[in-house]
Amino acid sequence: MTNFKQTLSRITDYIKADIFPGASLALYDGQDWQEHYLGTQDGKHPVVPGLTYDLASVSKVVGVGTLCLFYLQEGKVDLDEKLSTYYPAVADKTLTLRQLLSHSSGIDPFIPNRDALDQEGLIAAINAIKVKADKPFLYTDINFILLGLMLEKLSGQTLDKLFDSEIFQPFGMSETQFGPVDLAVPTVEGIPGGTVHDPKARVLKEHTGSAGLFSTLKDLEIYVDHYLTADFAKNMTQNISQSNKERSVAWDLQGDWILHTGYTGTFVLINIPAQRAAIFLSNRTYYKDERAQWIKDRDALIEIMKEELVHSDK
């Protein structure tokens, strides 16, 4: 069994420093998944196998990202086609799928009075979103909400039904669904676990392409296994972005690694050529929400994981 001493030591240090109460971790060394359960859910209840977590933006790759890969492979959509070809409700007719999937769309994500809007109002505002001529890399949920609305239009199904029939059931992911859910690790102290953390996802519900999914370590292992072995993911190390930042379809691209993170303290890290992977689930927003510092701490942890995974026993 591979020894991931530095990874586990760093996570333990973070728990002691109250960066998050605890974490569920799975590491794939090319042969086996190794699971670790550290700390607590809320300062009291221990982290144990089988817990459900709010994936936050990891939802982007589990749902919309995976479906877009399927549709691209099947020729149902084209990377350089205009979004409006498939989704006429969008006001801007210049946006392409490549731009949205690589977060280089030029979208200005600001929506006035966003938190006062109901589901219909929020979708209308997103359809009318302003797009700038300059298109540097800018990560925004709006890109994936629009892609989700496009998938609903193309399929005639809401995303919950679409994800279930096209991804979760075929893959055998029986523990992944849109929230709210009855039981999950709480993301904010004083708010019941299972409540959706992302404010747009709380309003958009099953129409959210950017967040709102809940899942378990076991289900995500099944998911990652498909990325490691299936034909649809074989070109994931190719940069599709025309901006200043390398991106794969829906994922951050770092050499041979693809990565996606989530606001609540989640991430999935995969190296298809080397057949290595990591799944990290935490509720780092439970005690506090210091996002800038969290990004530094998280990125440092990811680098340690990469190093130990690459040098793990073949």
KAHU-V573016 format. One record per residue. SS is DSSP state (hx for helix, st for strand, lp for the rest). PHI is phi in degrees with one decimal (999 if undefined). D_LAST is the distance of its C-alpha to the last C-alpha in Angstrom with 2 decimals. Layout:
SS|PHI|D_LAST ; SS|PHI|D_LAST
This chain:
lp|999|10.30 ; lp|-67.7|9.17 ; lp|-95.4|12.37 ; lp|-107.0|13.94 ; hx|-60.3|17.03 ; hx|-68.7|18.45 ; hx|-60.3|18.25 ; hx|-67.8|19.99 ; hx|-65.3|22.41 ; hx|-65.3|23.46 ; hx|-62.0|24.10 ; hx|-61.3|26.11 ; hx|-61.0|28.09 ; hx|-64.9|28.90 ; hx|-65.1|30.15 ; hx|-62.1|32.32 ; lp|-87.0|33.70 ; lp|59.4|34.62 ; lp|-72.6|32.59 ; lp|-152.6|31.73 ; lp|-67.9|32.60 ; st|-172.0|29.16 ; st|-155.0|26.03 ; st|-107.8|23.80 ; st|-133.9|20.15 ; st|-129.7|17.16 ; st|-124.0|13.62 ; st|-111.7|10.95 ; lp|-99.8|7.26 ; lp|103.5|6.57 ; lp|-129.1|7.76 ; lp|-134.4|10.57 ; st|-86.6|13.21 ; st|-115.6|14.23 ; st|-106.1|17.93 ; st|-137.5|20.17 ; st|-127.1|23.94 ; st|-124.5|25.76 ; st|70.9|29.46 ; st|-124.0|32.23 ; lp|-81.1|33.39 ; lp|-153.2|36.74 ; lp|87.3|37.17 ; lp|-125.8|38.06 ; lp|-83.5|35.96 ; st|-67.4|32.38 ; lp|-74.6|29.37 ; lp|-130.2|28.33 ; lp|-58.8|26.22 ; lp|91.5|27.92 ; lp|-72.8|29.63 ; st|-100.6|30.79 ; st|-123.5|30.62 ; st|-76.0|32.59 ; lp|-74.9|30.05 ; hx|51.7|32.60 ; hx|-73.1|31.45 ; hx|-60.4|28.03 ; hx|-53.9|30.53 ; hx|-57.6|30.93 ; hx|-87.1|27.57 ; hx|-64.2|27.47 ; hx|-100.2|30.94 ; hx|-57.2|32.65 ; hx|-58.5|29.63 ; hx|-65.5|28.10 ; hx|-64.0|31.57 ; hx|-63.9|32.28 ; hx|-61.8|29.16 ; hx|-58.7|30.48 ; hx|-66.9|33.97 ; hx|-65.7|32.98 ; hx|-65.3|31.09 ; hx|-82.9|34.07 ; lp|77.8|36.56 ; lp|-73.6|38.37 ; lp|-136.6|38.16 ; lp|-123.7|37.78 ; lp|-58.6|36.06 ; lp|-101.5|39.16 ; lp|-79.4|41.75 ; st|-71.2|43.94 ; hx|-55.5|43.23 ; hx|-63.6|46.95 ; hx|-62.4|46.63 ; hx|-97.0|44.63 ; lp|-136.7|46.03 ; lp|-62.9|49.66 ; lp|-68.2|50.34 ; lp|-72.7|48.65 ; lp|-71.2|51.40 ; lp|-79.0|49.52 ; lp|-97.1|49.27 ; lp|-98.4|47.14 ; lp|-59.9|43.81 ; st|-112.2|41.03 ; hx|-63.2|37.88 ; hx|-57.4|35.78 ; hx|-61.5|37.56 ; hx|-67.9|37.06 ; hx|-71.1|33.37 ; lp|-111.8|32.63 ; lp|54.1|35.12 ; lp|-131.3|37.35 ; lp|-91.6|40.39 ; lp|76.6|42.98 ; st|-66.9|43.77 ; lp|-90.6|45.73 ; lp|-75.2|44.36 ; lp|-68.5|47.42 ; lp|-120.2|49.37 ; lp|-58.8|52.74 ; lp|52.6|53.39 ; hx|-53.2|50.03 ; hx|-72.8|50.04 ; hx|-93.4|53.50 ; lp|-85.2|52.51 ; lp|-85.5|52.02 ; hx|-57.0|49.52 ; hx|-62.4|51.89 ; hx|-65.7|52.85 ; hx|-69.7|49.29 ; hx|-62.6|48.29 ; hx|-61.4|51.51 ; hx|-66.2|50.71 ; hx|-69.4|47.19 ; hx|-61.1|48.67 ; lp|-94.8|51.13 ; lp|-57.8|48.63 ; lp|-81.6|49.53 ; st|-124.0|47.40 ; lp|-91.6|47.70 ; lp|-70.0|47.74 ; lp|-76.7|45.24 ; lp|-130.4|41.66 ; lp|-73.7|39.21 ; lp|-63.3|36.07 ; lp|-145.4|37.41 ; lp|-71.9|35.37 ; lp|-147.1|37.77 ; hx|-57.2|37.79 ; hx|-57.1|40.68 ; hx|-54.2|38.49 ; hx|-85.2|36.58 ; hx|-66.2|39.70 ; hx|-63.1|41.35 ; hx|-62.3|38.43 ; hx|-64.4|38.62 ; hx|-64.1|42.37 ; hx|-62.5|41.83 ; hx|-63.6|39.52 ; hx|-64.1|42.20 ; hx|-63.6|44.85 ; hx|-66.0|42.97 ; hx|-95.8|42.10 ; lp|73.4|45.22 ; lp|-127.3|43.13 ; lp|-73.9|42.41 ; hx|-59.9|38.82 ; hx|-60.1|38.35 ; hx|-70.2|39.29 ; hx|-65.6|37.43 ; hx|-59.5|34.08 ; hx|-63.7|34.59 ; hx|-77.7|35.50 ; hx|-97.4|33.12 ; hx|-121.0|29.93 ; hx|-63.6|30.03 ; hx|-66.8|31.53 ; hx|-59.4|29.56 ; hx|-77.1|26.22 ; lp|85.8|27.40 ; lp|-94.0|27.63 ; lp|-89.2|30.60 ; lp|-116.0|30.50 ; lp|-118.3|30.82 ; st|-163.5|34.31 ; st|-69.1|36.75 ; lp|-84.8|38.37 ; lp|-72.6|40.46 ; lp|-119.2|38.88 ; lp|-68.6|40.43 ; lp|-141.2|37.76 ; lp|-159.2|35.10 ; lp|-63.5|34.02 ; lp|-67.6|36.99 ; lp|-95.8|36.45 ; lp|-136.7|39.78 ; lp|-57.6|41.62 ; lp|91.8|44.72 ; lp|-110.9|43.61 ; lp|-56.7|42.49 ; lp|-59.6|38.82 ; lp|102.9|38.42 ; lp|-74.4|40.72 ; lp|-67.8|39.33 ; lp|-75.9|38.78 ; lp|-73.5|39.29 ; hx|-65.5|43.05 ; hx|-68.4|43.03 ; hx|-67.1|40.86 ; hx|-63.9|43.35 ; hx|-83.8|46.09 ; hx|-76.4|44.40 ; hx|51.4|42.72 ; hx|-74.7|41.30 ; hx|-100.4|42.06 ; lp|-91.6|39.51 ; lp|-90.1|36.79 ; lp|-109.3|35.56 ; lp|-164.5|35.03 ; lp|97.7|36.20 ; st|-86.6|33.36 ; st|-116.4|32.22 ; st|-157.1|29.02 ; st|-122.5|26.65 ; hx|-58.2|23.00 ; hx|-60.2|22.60 ; hx|-64.3|24.35 ; hx|-71.7|22.34 ; hx|-62.3|19.03 ; hx|-60.0|20.73 ; hx|-58.4|21.87 ; hx|-64.9|18.55 ; hx|-55.1|17.01 ; hx|-67.0|19.86 ; hx|-66.2|19.17 ; hx|-70.9|15.54 ; hx|-121.5|16.82 ; lp|-84.1|20.60 ; hx|-63.3|22.75 ; hx|-62.3|24.80 ; hx|-103.6|22.07 ; lp|-67.0|20.84 ; lp|-103.9|22.95 ; lp|-68.6|22.12 ; lp|-88.8|21.16 ; lp|-86.0|24.75 ; lp|-77.7|27.34 ; lp|-104.6|30.40 ; lp|-81.1|32.45 ; lp|-104.0|35.61 ; lp|-96.4|35.92 ; lp|-82.7|34.82 ; lp|-128.5|31.48 ; lp|-71.5|28.53 ; st|-138.9|27.95 ; lp|-89.0|26.25 ; lp|-64.1|28.22 ; lp|79.6|28.84 ; lp|-113.8|25.85 ; st|-74.1|25.57 ; st|-112.7|23.54 ; st|-129.6|21.74 ; lp|65.6|20.11 ; lp|-88.5|17.28 ; st|-93.1|17.58 ; st|-113.0|20.24 ; st|-139.6|21.89 ; st|-139.7|24.88 ; st|-112.4|26.67 ; st|-133.7|29.59 ; lp|-56.6|32.70 ; lp|-74.2|32.48 ; lp|108.0|29.23 ; st|-121.9|26.57 ; st|-160.7|23.75 ; st|-126.5|20.94 ; st|-129.9|18.23 ; st|-135.7|16.05 ; st|-121.8|13.99 ; lp|-69.1|14.31 ; lp|-58.2|13.08 ; lp|-87.5|9.67 ; lp|56.7|9.80 ; st|-131.2|10.13 ; st|-161.5|13.40 ; st|-142.2|15.88 ; st|-126.0|19.29 ; st|-126.0|21.87 ; st|-125.4|25.31 ; st|-143.4|28.17 ; lp|-125.6|31.92 ; lp|-66.3|32.40 ; lp|-87.4|35.88 ; lp|-65.5|37.13 ; lp|-83.2|38.79 ; lp|-161.9|39.34 ; lp|-133.2|38.45 ; lp|-106.1|37.69 ; hx|-65.1|35.81 ; hx|-60.5|35.77 ; hx|-68.5|34.34 ; hx|-59.7|31.82 ; hx|-60.3|30.45 ; hx|-64.6|29.92 ; hx|-64.4|28.30 ; hx|-63.2|26.07 ; hx|-63.3|24.97 ; hx|-63.9|24.18 ; hx|-63.4|21.99 ; hx|-61.1|20.18 ; hx|-63.6|19.48 ; hx|-63.4|18.04 ; hx|-60.6|15.76 ; hx|-56.7|14.61 ; hx|-60.2|13.94 ; hx|-72.2|11.96 ; hx|-67.6|9.93 ; hx|-65.0|9.16 ; lp|-96.3|8.32 ; lp|-71.6|6.38 ; lp|-60.0|3.79 ; lp|-67.1|0.00
